[in-house]
Amino acid sequence: MDEKIHIQYRIDEDTFELKLETNAPTRLPESFMVSVVFPSCSEISQMKDFKKVVYDIQQKGLEVWIDSASSKIFIKTEETKDWQKFLSQNFQQFIGLIATLLITAGKEDFIWFEPSDYEKVWILGMIWNNNIRQWEGILAERNRIANLDRDFWSRNIEGDRSYTKQSARKLFNLLKDEEGLELSDSFTFCSNRLISNQSKHSRHLTIKVNPSELWFLLFPLDYFCRFDGYGCFSLYKEAEWVLTSQKSFIQNSCERLLLSFA
């Protein structure tokens, strides 16, 4: 039996960028390993007692399981081919995300929006399920929405609160409806079923959007977080937007941790 592929990264001590330490194959097998060496600065290392974490990543049909000594991650895909295609386009950024899941210690959830091709986009949502103590995600490939309604923003400026609320509801519905992104209730942000043992406005939500897909900002996710009735967005006290393709999830989270200790 061939030895399992093992790809190694380290997080730069100064910039928190991911640095590839070994060659990565052009096509990944269904099962492989990734190790990440974390920075030793006290603000980061005190969050968890770790220096190097090894992730065992396995695809089993529509399911992807990622195990390490410190965490378990489960991702559901809609098509078997989606996982390989997504990884081939976003591998290093994805490794940055699973490293971030570790240092945020289950206090933060994530939405990631990336281009797939000329017509489609990737949407990856990751949440912490406190009931079973594991990360759960869903990966979906969707058509872009052409000419997304801007009424929410224009009416909000004019101060028409009733129309603003009506426009917000239309935009929220587009997350779930067939003429929109058609995200299912299993995409937890869209579900009206609150996760048990989670208080409202208690968690942090990070949304990373590729600069080529800024139309997604027309969805007022910050507004959804402020009020009830918009799926599980009321779990979040705030939403943080990362609008650059260069900055990784791990860079963003490490920089925020440093600022919190400043």
N, C-alpha and C positions, 0 to 999 in steps of 0.2 A: 504494500500500500504506500502510495506517495505521501511524503510529509506535507502536512497542511500549510498552505501559504500563510506567512506571518509578516505583516507590513508594520513598520515601526515609525512613530512620530514622536516629536518632543514639542513642548510649548515653550517658546522663547521667554527667557527670564525677564527681558526688558520690554518687548513689544507685545507679548502674548500671542504672536503669530504661530501657527502650526508649521513645523519644519519636518519635511520628509527625511527620514534617516536611511531608508532602504528603497530599492526600486519597487514600484507598484506594477502589477501585470496590466496589460492592455484590456484583458477581460477577466473578471473575477469569477471564481467558481461559486457554487451554491453555499459552500462552507469555507470560511477562512478566518484568520485571526488578525487583530490589530492591537498594538500596544501604544499607549500614550504616556510619556514622561511629563509629569506636571511640574510647574515652577516651584521653587523652594521658598519663595518670599512668604513671610509669616501671615500676611493678610489672606493669602490663598490657602496655604497649607493648613492653617488652623481650622478651616471649615471642615476638613476631613483629614483623617490620619492616613495619607497615602503619598506615594511618590511616583510609582509606576502602576498603571492599570492595564490589564490585558482583557480585551473583549473577544469573545467567541461569537461570530456572526454566522447564522445559518438561515437559509431560505427553505421553507417546507411548503411548496405550493403557493398559496396566497398569503401565507404567514411568514413573517421574519422574526426570529428570536435572537436577541443579543444579550449574552450573559457575561457578567464579570463578578469578581469577588464582592463587589460593593453594590451592584444593582442588577435588575432584570428589566429588559425592555422588550415590548411586543408591538409589532407594527403589522397592520392588516393592509394588504393591497387589493385592488379590484381586478387586476389582470396579472397573471404570472409573470409576463414579460416586463411589467412596469418596474419591478425592483431593479433589474439589471440595467434598464435604460436610464432610470433615475440616478443610480450610482455612477454610471459611466459619465454623466454630465455634472455631477455634484459631489464626487467622492470626498474630497478634502473638507468641503464645507459640512458634509454630513458627519464626518469624524469630529469636527469642532462642535457640532450639536450634541453628540452623545457624551463628549467630555464635559460639556456645560451641564447636562442633566445631573452629573455627579456633584459638581460643586454647588449647585443651587439647592441641593438637599430637599427636593420635593416641594419647594415653596414658589415655584415659577412654572408657567406653562408657555407653550410656543406655537406660533403659526408661521409657516415658511412658504413664500410665494415665489416661484422661479419659472422662467420660460422653459417649455419643452421643445416646441418647434414653432413654425410660423403661425400656426393656428391655435396651439394648445399651451396650457400652463400646468405646472405641478403645484399642488397644494398639500402640504404635510402639516398635520396637527399633532402635537404631543402634549399629553396631560399626565399628571401624577394621580394614580388611583390609590387613595389612602386606605381603602378597605382591604386591598390585597397587597399593598406595599410594592407596586411595580408601575413602571411607565407604560402607557398605552398610546399608540398612534395609529393614524390612518393616512394612507397615501392615495391621492386621487389625481387623475389627469383630466383636465376640463378645457372646453373651448373658451376663448376669451369672450367677454361680453362687449359687444360693440355699442357705442353711444349710451353709456351708463347714465341714468337720470341724475341731473345736477340740482334738482329742485330743493333738496334738503339744504344744500349750502347757500343757495341764493335766498331762500326764505328765512334761513337762520340769521343771516346778516340783517334782513329787514325786520326781524323781531316777531314774526308771525308764528307764535308757539304752536298753535293748533295745526297749522299746515306743516310745520317742522316735524311734529310727531307723526303725522300722516305720511310724510315723505320718508321718514326713518323706517316706518313699518314696511313700506314698499321695498326699500333697499334690503332690509333684513330678510324679507320673503325671497328676494332674489338669490340669497345664499342657498336656499333650499329648493326653489321651484325649478321646473324643467326648462323654462326660458332663461334661467339664470345659471348658477353654478351647480345646482342639483346635488347639494351635499346632504347626505342622509343623516338621520338622528344618531347614527353610530359615530358621526363626526360631532363629538360631544358639544362643541361650542354652539351647535344649532339645536340641540335637544332642549326641551323645556323641563327635563327631569334633572333636578339638581343632584350632584353627587353627595351622598350622605357623608356626614362628618366634616363637611366643608362649610364655613361661614361665608356670608355674602361680603363682598368688598374686602377680602382678606388676602388675596393672592396677587401676584405680579404676572402680567401677560406681556411677552415680547413677540413682536411681529416683524419678521424680516422680509422685505420686499425688494426684489431685484429692480434696479433703476429703469429697466425696460418695461416694467409692468406697473407704472405709477398710477394707472387707472384704478387699481385696487384700493387706493387711498380714498376714493369716492365713497367706499363703504365706511360709515362713521362708527368704527368699532369702539372708539372712546365714548361716544354717546351711548352705545349699547351697554357699556360697563356701568354707566351711571344709573340706569333705570331697570326696573323689573320688566319681564315680558319679552326679553330678547335672548332666549335660550339660556345658556349657562354663562353668558358674559357678565352677569351680576356677581359672579364669584370674584371678579377682579377689582382691586382698588384703583388700578391704573393700567394703562397700556403704553408700552414703550416701542417706538418705531425705529427700525434699523433700515436705512434706505441707501445702502451701498452694497455693491457686489463684492468689494474687496474685504470689508470687515467681517470676520467670522463671528458666530455665536460666542465662542470661547473668549475672543478678544473683548467683545462687548461686556460680557459678564465679569471678566477679571477687572476691566477698567472701572466698572461700577462698584465692585468690591473695594478697590483701592480708594475710590472717592468716599465711600461710606466710612472708611477708617481715617480719612484725612482730618 
